[in-house]
């Protein structure tokens, strides 16, 4: 158990708040970019549906 505790302490010492913060920010940025892409796809799909609906109404 002491050896496991010692190794865990060494592993934990390798992390610092700046590194953890940068990693967290990268993950948040990835999520935001993914959400933005999804939103753009939804807007494009809605635009196509609106165009088709308007076409049906006008016959054009």
N, C-alpha and C positions, 0 to 999 in steps of 0.2 A: 504494500500500500504506500509506503514511503517513496518508493521508486516511481510509482504512478503519480503521486502528488508532486514530486520533483519535476517530472516531465511535463505535467500540466502547468506548473508554474513557469517553466521555461517557454512553453508554447504561448502562454498568456503574455509573457514579457515581450514577445516579438510583435505584439499589436500595440499601436499607439493611437491616440484619439484622432490625430490628423489623418492617419491612414484609414481608420474606420469611417470618419466623416466623408472622406473622398469617395470611398466605396459606396456608402449610403447615397450620396449625391448622384453618383453614376446610375445607381439602380432607380432612383426617383426620376432622373432624366429619361432613362429608357422607358419607364412607364408613361411619362408625359408624352413622349414622342409616339409611342404606340397608340395612346388614347387620341392624340391629334390626328394620326393617320386613320384611325377608325372613324373619327368624326368626319373627316374629309370624305371618306368612302360613303358614309351615310348621307351626307349632303349631296354627293354626286348621284347616288341612287334615287334620292327624293327628287332631285332636279329632273332626272330621266322620267320618273313616274309622273311628275307634274306636266312635263312636256307631252307625254302620251295622253294624259287625261285631257289636257287642253286641245290636243289634236282631235280627240274623239268628239269634243264639244263643238269645235269649229269645222270639223270635216277636212281640215288641211293637213 
